[in-house]
Amino acid sequence: MIEVVRPGPLATVQDLGRAGLAHLGVPGSGAADARALRLANRLVGNAEACAGVEFTFGGAALRFHSPAWIAVTGAPLPVRVDGRAHGMNAPCHVPAGAVLELGIPSQGLRSYLAVRGGLAVEPVLGSRSTDLLSGLGPAPLSPGDRLPIGPARGLADITVDVAPTPGFPDEPVLHVLPGPRDDWFTPDALETLTSAPYEASSESNRVGVRLQGSALARARDGELSSEGMVTGALQVPPNGLPILFLADHPTTGGYPVIAVVASADLPLAAQLRPGQTVRFRCAGGAGAGGRSPR
């Protein structure tokens, strides 16, 4: 068992989500920065899809009631086991009774803890992920919560001392594909999106990042009928300021989507801090005038 002493601003159990159920209205959810969770699991010999803990802005403390191997990845922050510092992106042995403490990240937003054997909380619709929009999965962690650890029998050996990881850019660049509703905007709207920085609002969360910056002008009035949404969609409400959908986004929406962030850049999007600026660049595949081919 792991006992939550202090969860920090927000800590949730996450795996790789509930894939394949969007047609039933079930959001995908899962780790916002799936790349970081996958790495943490590999470092302790788990399958990549095992459940771990996603921490927003760190500040957590967990007590281990039995010895365990762990790894912490994602947004860089101080890691201490019973007061002794330990590096990130590396396996770490935690003795029984020890307290793991996570500080505040110097960059990025979300950090991940994997425990050898994975977290064995009860799955809901095939996933152990907390979905803050739908309420599926376990509740966000609170002091006193206890998290069971799965068995480590048959897992791969731990063979890596430390994993090299890229740094976090001060101003990330996210590549986008135009459409599917870029034709609802003026011909220069996509150029507006990709020519100046946007700022992540303090109102952002796991559902999406609300962006402040140049408004994107519409070429059509009215609203769409609800249609399917994907992670990375840049949906534009009537005020013209885009919302970048993250892991807990709704499965449908009625505002037009001017562009979609490339899947390879979603981990960077998940690490945007409130007040941080971000730039968008068109990836390949746009047609003449920057619009998606029809």
N, C-alpha and C positions, 0 to 999 in steps of 0.2 A: 504493500500500500504506500501511496504518497499522500501526505496530508498538506493541504493548502494552509499555510500560515498567513500569507499576504498575497493576494492575486495581482496587485498593481492596478492601474486604471482599467484594464480589460484583459482578461485571460479566458480563452475558450479552447475546448477540445476540438481538434481538426484532423481529418485525414484528407484524402483526395476527392471527397465529395460524392454526391448522389448522381452519377452520370446516367443519362438515358431516360430520365423521368420528366423532362421538361414538357413533353406533350400532355402530361397529366397535371401540369401546373406545379410540379415540385421543383424548386430551384436547385441548382447544382451544388452551391455552397462549397465547402472544403477550404483548405489553406489558401489565403489570399496570395501568398508567395509560395506556390507549390514547389518551385525549384529549391527553395531553402528547406522545406520539410523533407523533400526527397533526399537531399544531401544528409540531413541529420539522421534519417533512418539508415542510410547506407553506412554511415560512420559507425553505427552500433550493431551492424549485421542484420537489421530488420529488412523486411520487404518494404519497398518505397511507399506503399499505401497504408502502412501502419499509422494508427492515431498517435498524435503528440499534442503538445500544448502550444497555441499561438498567443504570444504576449504583445500587447500594444503599449508602447512606451515603457516596457520593462517594469522595474520597481517591485518585483515579486520575491517571495520567499516560500520554499517548499521543504517539508521535512520528510526524509525517506525512512520508513520503518523497517526496511530490509535493504541489504546492499544491492547496488544496481550500477550498470554502465549507462552513461548518458552522453548526449552531444547537444550543443547549443549552436544554432546557425542564424542567418538572417541579419537584421540590423545589429551592428556591433555595439556591445555593451559589456560592462564589467561582470565577470562570473566568479563567484566565490563559493567554496565548499567549506563550511565551518570556519569562515574567515580567511581561508587560503585562496589566493587568486589562481584561476585556471584560464587557459586560452579558449577561444571559440573555435569552431570548425574542427574539433578534435575530440576523440573519445576521452571520457573522464570517469574514473571509478568513484562512486559515492558510498561511503561506509554506512552501515545501519545506524540510524539515529542522527545522522548528519543533516545539516540544513543547507540547501542550495539557495543562494541569493543572487538576484539579477539586478544590476544597476539600471541607469537610464541610458538609452542608446545615444551615441555621439552623432550618428547619421541614421537615416532611414527611420522606420516606424515600427516594424513588426519583427520579432525574434521568435525562434522555434526551439522547443525542447523535445528531443526524442529519447525514449528509454528503451533499453534492450528488452524485447518482448512486446513492446507497444502497450498502449493504454487499453484496458479491456472493459471500458464502459459499455453499457448496453447499446447495440446498434439500432438505428431507426431507419427503415427503408434502405437497408444495406449499407449504411454509413454511420460512423460515430461522430460526425461533424455537428457542431452547433451552428444553426442557421438563425441569425438575428432577425431576419425579415419574417420568416414563416413560423418561427418558434420550434422547429423540429430539432431533435437532438438534445443533448444535455444543456442545462442552463449555464450561463457564464459562471465561472468559478467564483466561490466566496470563501472567506476564512472558515476553516473547519471541514471543508469538503475533503473526501478521501477518494483517491483514484486508484483502482486496482491495476496491477501490472500483469500482462500476459506471460505465458511460459516462454522461457528462452531455449527450450529443448529443440534441437534440430536447426537452429539458426546458423547462418554463415559466421565464420570466425571474424573477429575484429583484426584487421590487417593494416589499417591506415593510422599513422601517427597524427597527421594533420592534413587537411585538404586546402590547397590554395584557392582563394576566391577573389573575384574582382572587387575593386573598391566601389564606393557609392558616389556617383557624380553629384556635384552641387546642383546642376541644372540638367536633369535627365532629358534625353531626346527619345520620344516615342514615335515609332513609325506607324503610319496609318494607311489603310486601304480605303478609297472613296466608296461611298454608298452604304447601304442600299437605297437611301432616300436623298442622295445629294442633289437630285433634280428638284427638290422642294426648296432649294436655296438659290440665291442669286449666283451668277457665274463666278463672282469673285469671292464667295464665302469660303471656299476651300483654301484659297490663297490667304485670306485673312486668318484662318485657323493655323496655317503653317508658317506665317511670316513674323509673328510676334509671340512672346512668352505669355503663358497663362499661370495663374497662381492658385494653388490648392486652398480651398476655403476651410475654415475651422468647422464647418457643418458636414464635413466628409466623414464617412464611416465604411464599414465592410460592404454596404450596399453600393456605394459609389462615391467618387470624388467630385464635389461641386467645384467648378472652375470659375475664376474671376479673370476678366480681360475683355478683349474686343468682342462685342456682340456679333453673332452671325445672322445676316439678314435673310429673311425668307423671300421666296419668289411666289409662293402660294399662300392663300389664307386657309383657315379651317384646320381641322385635325384629321389624322388618319384613324381608321378603325384599328383596334388593338392588333398587334402582330408580334411574332416571336422576337426575343431579344437574346443577345449573346454577351458573354463576358468580354469587355473591351469596347463595347458599343459606345459611341459618343452621341447620346441622345440630347436633342436641343429643345427645351421648353419655350414658351412664347417670349420670355425675356431675352432669348438669343444666346444665353450663356450655357455652354455644354456641360453635361454630367457624364463622367467616365464610369461606366458600370464595372463593379468588381464582383467578387465571388458570390455575395448574397443578393445579387440583383433579381428583380422580378422576372418571371419567364416571358411576360408580354408587356407591351407599352404602346401608348398612342401618340407619342411625340416622334417626329422624324429623326432618323439616325443619319448624320452627315458623313460619318466615317467610322471605321472600326480599327482599334489598335491591334497591331500584329501580335500573335500569340507569344512570340519570343520576347516581346517587351512587356508583357503583363507583370512579371516579377518586379520590374522597375516601377510600374504604375502602382503596385500594391505597397510600395515603400515610400510613397510621397507623403511628406509631413505637411501639416497645416502651415501656410505661409510660404512654402517652397514653390519655386517657379519650375515650369516644365515647358518644353517646346515639342511641337509636332512636325513631322516630316513625312511627305508622301512616299510610300514604298512603290515598287514597280507595279505595273498593271493598269495605271490610269489611262483613260482615253484622251482624246483631244480636249484641250481646255481644262484638263484636270478632272473631268468627270469619269465615273466608272463606265466601262463599255456596256452597251445594252444588247 
